[in-house]
Amino acid sequence: MMEVKRFSFGDKELAASAFAIRRKVFVEEQGVDPGLEYDHEEEAHHYLLVLGDKPIATARWRETVKGIKLERFAVLPLFRNRGIGEVLLKEVLRDVRLADKPVYLHAQLKAVSFYERNGFKKYGEMFTEAGIDHFQMRYSTSDTF
C-alpha cells in the first residue's frame, strides 16, 4: 500500500527518512554539496511517500516572495518511472493550490518533460544550480509572478 505522509521538520523520524532519500539521490547520485541540499528545512512543508513500510520518495514546498516553491522531489532509483513521482506531485499540488498563490519550481533539465506532462510550463533561460542545469517552471494556473 502506498501512503503519502505530511510532516514538519520537527518530526525527526520522518525527517530522517526523507533526508536519507535526498542524500542518496542528490548528494550521492548527483554530487550536490550537502551544504546546498539542506536549507530552509524548518519553514518547509515536507512529504514522504511510503510503499508498505519503505520510504521511497520525498518532496517539500515553502513560501517565498515569488509564491509557493516546490522543491526536493526525489524518488529512490529502484522506484523511478513507475508513477511514484506523479503521485507525490499531485498530493503536493492538492495542498498548495488552496493557497491561491503562484506555484513554481526549478526543474532539473532531465525532469522538465515530467513536469510539463503534469501542468508546468518553462519560463526563462536555462540556468545552473548546484552544478546541474535547470529551468524555472510554473504551474499552468500560475500565470503571474
Order of alpha helices (4+ residues) and beta strands (2+ residues): beta-alpha-alpha-beta-beta-beta-alpha-beta-alpha-beta-beta
